[in-house]
Amino acid sequence: MSNNGSTSWDGYSLKKKREVPEGLWRRCPGCEDMIFTRTVEENLGVCPECRHHFRISARQRIKQLCDQDSFEEQMADYFPVDALNFTDSQAYKQRLRNLQKKTGLTDAVVMGKGFVKGRPLILAALDPNFMMGSMGSVVGEKITVAAELATELQLPLVIVSCSGGARMQEGALSLAQMAKTSAAVGRLHEAGGLFISVLADPTSGGVTASFAMLGDVILAEPGALICFAGPRTIWHTIKVELPAGFQKAEFLLEHGFIDMIVHRKELRSQIARIIDYCGK
């Protein structure tokens, strides 16, 4: 072996190949450019070329929104159970264990009390890295308690949705969370509380059909897919090709389903302005 990192064999010198570290680059789904991962992270998970908003974890979301070291997590020790002994391509118990180890979360939502530009609030964020932010019993319970805390403490409630909908592995138990979360949000509304719903890509299924669309103010990130059933599901069921952009945030804003589209870098300031405007 020579000192310059090459291997000598019978008078020939073979240079060692330097491998590119995994995860150094990311391909943007919007413009299809290759971008340094660090560049994307420094830009809050947004492509600097086309402004495509990448999906980010719940903890990244909370870090971006809350004042430094102000977030106090609640119900971090709530774990889902496999009441149905469900198995598809993998046993539900094993799937949960794998995701808990991978993400460091017990389930697909992080919830607690924090401050956004000095304004106290209750904040919950769904995590797309945990079963695509799907809503099972634990997610439903945490969202319900978040609404109840906001009602009790007379604080604004902010929920950032990023979800594929209800979690099929929990069957009717997951569907019951739609009514449960909606009822809790209804009680917050009756008490005169403020609920700001933020829709990230994607927000779909039972989450769209429950608390996500019940905000007093509904914000969405640019280009977010917001729907009950996605384009692929619609095509496979009724064989209808949807118009371009039919379920994107921009289409929903044009037709009055949401109130505002907000770039991620402006989201923190916009939430603070809405709280001030509503006197909460």
VOZAPA-426475 format. One line per 4 residues: number of its first residue (from 0); for each residue x negated, y, z of N, C-alpha, C. Coordinates in steps of 0.1 Angstrom, whole numbers. Layout:
BEGIN
NUM	X:Y:Z:X:Y:Z:X:Y:Z; ...;
This chain:
BEGIN
0	-9:-12:0:0:0:0:-9:12:0; -7:22:-9:-14:34:-10:-8:44:0; -16:55:2:-11:66:11:-1:75:5; 1:74:-8:11:84:-15:25:78:-16;
4	28:67:-9:41:61:-9:44:52:-20; 33:48:-28:35:39:-39:30:25:-35; 34:15:-43:30:1:-40:21:-3:-52; 9:-8:-48:-1:-13:-58:0:-28:-60;
8	0:-33:-72:0:-47:-75:-7:-50:-88; -18:-57:-88:-26:-60:-99:-29:-48:-108; -33:-38:-101:-38:-26:-108:-26:-16:-112; -14:-20:-110:-2:-12:-114:3:-5:-101;
12	7:7:-103:13:15:-92:28:17:-94; 36:13:-85:50:14:-86:55:24:-76; 61:35:-80:66:45:-71:79:40:-65; 80:43:-52:92:39:-45:103:49:-48;
16	115:44:-50:126:53:-54:132:59:-41; 133:72:-42:139:80:-31:154:80:-33; 161:74:-23:176:74:-24:182:86:-18; 193:91:-25:200:103:-20:209:98:-8;
20	208:106:3:215:102:15:230:102:12; 237:91:17:251:90:15:259:102:21; 269:107:14:277:118:19:271:131:17; 260:132:10:253:145:7:262:154:-2;
24	268:147:-12:276:154:-22:291:150:-21; 300:159:-25:314:155:-26:319:160:-40; 328:152:-46:334:156:-59:347:163:-55; 349:175:-60:362:182:-58:373:177:-67;
28	384:173:-61:395:168:-69:401:179:-78; 399:191:-74:405:202:-82:397:205:-95; 384:209:-93:376:213:-105:367:202:-110; 366:191:-102:358:179:-105:343:182:-104;
32	339:194:-99:325:197:-97:319:189:-85; 306:186:-85:299:180:-74:294:191:-65; 298:191:-52:295:201:-43:287:196:-31; 278:203:-26:271:199:-13:282:198:-2;
36	282:187:5:291:185:16:290:196:26; 278:201:29:275:211:39:282:224:34; 281:227:21:288:239:15:303:239:18; 309:227:15:323:226:18:326:228:32;
40	319:222:41:321:223:56:320:237:60; 310:244:55:308:258:59:319:267:54; 326:263:44:337:270:38:350:265:43; 350:259:55:363:255:62:369:243:54;
44	362:235:47:367:224:39:375:229:27; 370:240:21:376:245:9:365:246:-2; 369:241:-14:359:242:-26:356:257:-29; 343:261:-29:340:274:-32:342:278:-47;
48	344:269:-55:346:272:-70:361:274:-73; 370:264:-69:384:264:-73:393:266:-62; 388:267:-50:396:269:-37:405:257:-34; 402:245:-39:409:233:-35:407:231:-20;
52	418:228:-13:417:226:1:416:211:4; 404:207:9:402:193:12:410:190:25; 413:177:27:419:173:39:408:173:50; 412:178:62:403:178:74:409:171:85;
56	401:167:95:406:160:107:413:169:116; 421:163:125:428:171:135:419:180:144; 407:174:148:398:181:156:391:193:148; 388:191:136:383:202:127:393:213:126;
60	406:209:125:417:219:124:418:227:136; 417:221:148:418:227:160:406:237:163; 395:232:159:383:240:160:384:253:152; 389:251:140:391:263:131:401:273:136;
64	412:268:142:422:277:146:420:283:160; 416:275:169:416:280:183:403:288:187; 405:297:196:393:304:202:383:294:208; 371:297:207:360:288:211:363:283:226;
68	362:270:227:364:263:240:377:266:248; 387:270:240:400:274:247:410:262:247; 408:252:238:418:242:237:417:231:248; 428:228:254:429:218:265:438:207:260;
72	432:196:257:440:185:251:449:179:261; 461:175:257:471:168:266:474:154:260; 477:145:269:481:131:265:471:124:256; 458:126:259:448:120:252:447:105:254;
76	453:100:265:452:86:268:465:78:264; 472:83:255:484:76:250:480:67:238; 482:54:240:479:44:229:491:38:223; 491:36:210:503:29:204:503:14:207;
80	514:7:207:516:-7:209:522:-13:196; 519:-26:195:524:-34:184:537:-42:188; 548:-35:190:560:-41:195:565:-51:185; 562:-51:173:568:-60:163:558:-71:159;
84	546:-71:164:536:-80:160:535:-80:145; 533:-68:140:534:-66:125:521:-69:118; 522:-76:107:510:-79:99:513:-77:84; 505:-69:77:506:-68:63:493:-73:57;
88	485:-65:51:472:-70:47:463:-72:59; 467:-67:70:459:-68:82:468:-67:94; 465:-74:105:473:-72:117:473:-58:122; 484:-53:126:485:-39:131:476:-36:142;
92	475:-46:152:466:-44:163:452:-42:159; 447:-50:149:434:-48:144:432:-35:137; 442:-32:129:441:-19:122:439:-7:131; 447:-7:142:446:3:152:432:4:159;
96	427:-8:162:414:-9:169:403:-3:159; 404:-7:147:394:-2:137:394:13:136; 406:19:135:408:33:133:404:41:145; 408:35:157:404:42:170:389:43:171;
100	382:32:167:367:32:167:361:42:157; 367:42:145:362:51:134:365:66:137; 376:69:142:380:83:143:378:89:157; 377:80:167:376:85:181:389:90:187;
104	400:87:180:413:91:184:421:79:189; 431:81:197:440:70:201:451:68:191; 455:79:184:465:78:174:464:90:165; 474:93:156:472:102:145:475:117:148;
108	476:121:161:478:135:164:470:139:177; 466:151:176:459:157:188:468:169:192; 471:170:205:480:180:210:475:186:223; 478:199:225:474:205:238:477:220:237;
112	471:227:247:473:242:249:460:249:245; 462:260:238:450:267:234:453:282:232; 443:289:226:445:303:223:440:306:209; 448:314:202:444:318:188:443:333:189;
116	431:338:187:428:352:188:435:358:201; 433:351:212:438:356:225:452:353:228; 460:347:218:474:344:220:475:330:225; 481:328:237:483:314:241:494:307:234;
120	492:294:231:502:286:224:500:271:227; 510:264:222:509:249:222:506:245:207; 496:237:205:491:233:192:491:218:190; 496:213:180:495:199:176:490:198:162;
124	481:189:159:476:187:145:476:172:142; 482:168:131:481:155:126:468:152:118; 463:140:120:450:136:114:452:127:102; 448:131:90:450:122:78:440:110:78;
128	430:110:87:421:99:87:426:87:96; 437:89:103:443:79:111:456:75:105; 456:64:96:468:59:89:475:71:82; 468:79:76:473:90:68:483:99:77;
132	479:101:89:487:110:98:502:105:100; 504:92:98:518:87:99:523:88:113; 536:89:114:543:91:127:549:78:132; 543:73:143:548:62:151:553:67:164;
136	555:59:173:560:62:187:551:72:194; 538:70:193:529:79:201:529:93:195; 529:94:181:529:107:175:542:114:178; 553:107:177:566:113:180:567:118:194;
140	562:110:204:562:114:218:554:126:220; 542:127:214:533:139:216:539:151:210; 546:150:198:552:162:192:564:166:200; 571:157:206:583:160:214:578:167:227;
144	568:162:233:563:168:245:557:182:242; 551:184:231:545:197:226:557:207:226; 568:203:220:580:212:219:585:215:233; 586:205:241:591:206:255:582:215:263;
148	568:214:262:559:223:269:561:237:264; 562:239:251:564:253:246:577:259:251; 587:251:253:600:256:259:598:259:273; 592:250:281:590:252:295:581:264:298;
152	570:265:291:560:276:294:563:289:286; 573:288:278:577:300:269:565:304:261; 559:295:254:548:297:245:552:294:231; 546:300:221:548:296:207:543:282:205;
156	549:275:196:545:261:192:540:262:177; 528:256:175:523:255:161:520:241:159; 525:235:148:522:221:144:517:221:130; 505:215:128:499:214:115:502:200:110;
160	510:198:100:514:185:95:505:181:83; 500:169:83:493:163:72:496:148:73; 506:143:66:511:130:69:518:123:57; 517:110:57:524:102:47:538:99:52;
164	542:103:64:555:100:68:556:91:80; 568:84:82:570:75:93:561:63:91; 557:56:102:548:45:101:555:32:100; 554:25:89:562:13:86:559:2:96;
168	547:2:101:543:-9:110:551:-9:123; 558:2:126:566:3:138:581:2:135; 584:1:123:598:-1:119:608:10:124; 619:6:130:629:15:134:624:24:145;
172	614:19:153:608:27:164:602:40:158; 596:39:146:590:51:140:601:60:134; 612:54:129:622:62:123:630:70:134; 630:64:146:637:71:157:630:84:161;
176	617:85:158:609:97:161:614:109:153; 620:107:142:626:118:134:636:125:142; 646:118:148:657:124:156:651:130:169; 642:123:175:636:127:187:629:140:186;
180	620:141:176:612:153:175:621:165:171; 631:162:162:640:173:157:648:178:169; 653:169:178:660:174:189:652:183:199; 639:179:200:631:187:209:628:201:203;
184	626:201:190:625:214:183:638:222:184; 649:216:183:662:222:184:664:229:198; 659:222:209:660:228:222:651:240:224; 639:239:217:630:251:217:637:263:210;
188	643:260:199:650:271:192:662:277:200; 669:268:207:680:273:216:675:282:227; 663:279:232:657:287:243:651:299:238; 651:302:225:646:314:219:631:313:217;
192	625:301:216:611:299:213:608:301:199; 595:302:196:589:303:183:582:291:178; 586:285:167:579:274:161:574:277:147; 560:277:146:554:279:133:549:266:128;
196	555:262:117:551:249:111:541:252:99; 530:245:100:520:246:89:519:233:81; 521:234:68:521:222:60:508:221:52; 501:210:54:489:207:47:491:196:37;
200	481:193:29:483:183:19:479:169:24; 488:159:23:502:160:20:511:161:32; 523:166:31:533:165:41:545:158:34; 548:146:39:558:138:32:566:129:41;
204	575:122:35:583:112:42:591:117:54; 591:109:65:598:112:77:593:124:84; 581:129:82:576:141:88:583:153:81; 583:153:68:590:163:61:605:164:64;
208	611:152:66:625:151:68:629:153:83; 619:157:91:622:160:105:616:174:109; 606:173:119:602:186:125:594:195:115; 587:190:105:579:198:97:586:209:90;
212	599:207:86:607:217:79:616:224:88; 614:223:101:623:230:110:617:243:117; 606:247:111:599:259:117:607:271:115; 606:280:125:611:294:123:604:301:112;
216	591:298:111:583:303:100:575:290:95; 576:288:81:569:277:75:558:282:66; 546:278:69:535:282:61:530:269:54; 523:271:43:517:260:36:503:264:31;
220	494:254:30:481:257:23:483:256:8; 474:263:1:476:263:-14:475:249:-20; 484:246:-29:483:233:-36:488:221:-28; 493:223:-16:497:212:-8:509:204:-14;
224	508:191:-14:520:183:-18:530:182:-6; 542:187:-9:552:187:2:565:180:-4; 569:169:2:579:161:-4:585:151:6; 596:145:2:600:133:9:594:121:3;
228	597:118:-10:591:107:-17:582:113:-28; 570:108:-29:560:113:-38:563:109:-52; 556:116:-62:558:113:-76:557:98:-80; 548:91:-74:546:77:-78:558:69:-73;
232	563:72:-61:574:64:-55:586:67:-64; 588:80:-68:600:83:-76:600:76:-89; 588:76:-95:587:69:-108:590:54:-107; 585:48:-97:587:33:-95:602:30:-91;
236	609:39:-86:623:36:-82:633:41:-92; 632:53:-97:643:57:-106:637:61:-120; 624:58:-122:618:60:-135:620:74:-141; 618:84:-132:619:98:-136:606:105:-135;
240	601:111:-145:589:119:-145:592:133:-141; 586:137:-130:588:150:-124:581:161:-132; 586:173:-132:579:184:-139:566:187:-132; 557:192:-139:544:196:-133:545:205:-122;
244	539:202:-111:539:211:-99:552:211:-91; 561:201:-94:574:201:-88:574:201:-73; 565:194:-67:564:192:-53:553:199:-46; 547:208:-53:536:216:-47:541:228:-40;
248	532:233:-31:536:244:-22:541:256:-30; 534:259:-42:538:270:-50:552:269:-55; 556:257:-59:570:255:-64:580:257:-52; 577:252:-40:586:253:-29:587:268:-24;
252	576:275:-25:577:290:-22:586:297:-31; 585:294:-44:593:301:-54:608:298:-53; 611:286:-47:625:282:-45:630:283:-31; 622:290:-23:627:294:-9:626:283:1;
256	619:272:-1:618:262:9:607:265:20; 597:273:16:587:277:26:586:292:26; 580:298:36:579:312:37:567:319:31; 556:311:32:543:318:28:532:307:25;
260	524:310:15:512:302:13:500:309:18; 492:303:26:481:309:33:468:301:31; 458:308:26:445:302:25:440:298:39; 432:288:39:428:283:52:420:293:60;
264	412:301:53:404:311:60:412:322:66; 425:324:61:434:334:67:444:328:76; 444:315:79:455:309:86:455:313:101; 443:314:107:442:318:121:447:332:123;
268	443:341:114:448:355:116:463:356:113; 468:348:103:482:349:100:491:344:111; 487:333:118:494:328:130:494:338:141; 483:345:143:483:356:153:492:367:150;
272	493:371:137:502:382:133:516:378:135; 520:366:131:534:361:133:538:361:148; 529:356:156:532:356:171:535:371:175; 526:380:171:528:394:175:541:400:170;
276	544:397:157:556:402:151:568:397:158; 568:384:162:580:379:168:580:382:183; 570:389:188:571:393:202:569:381:212; 562:371:207:560:359:216:546:358:222;
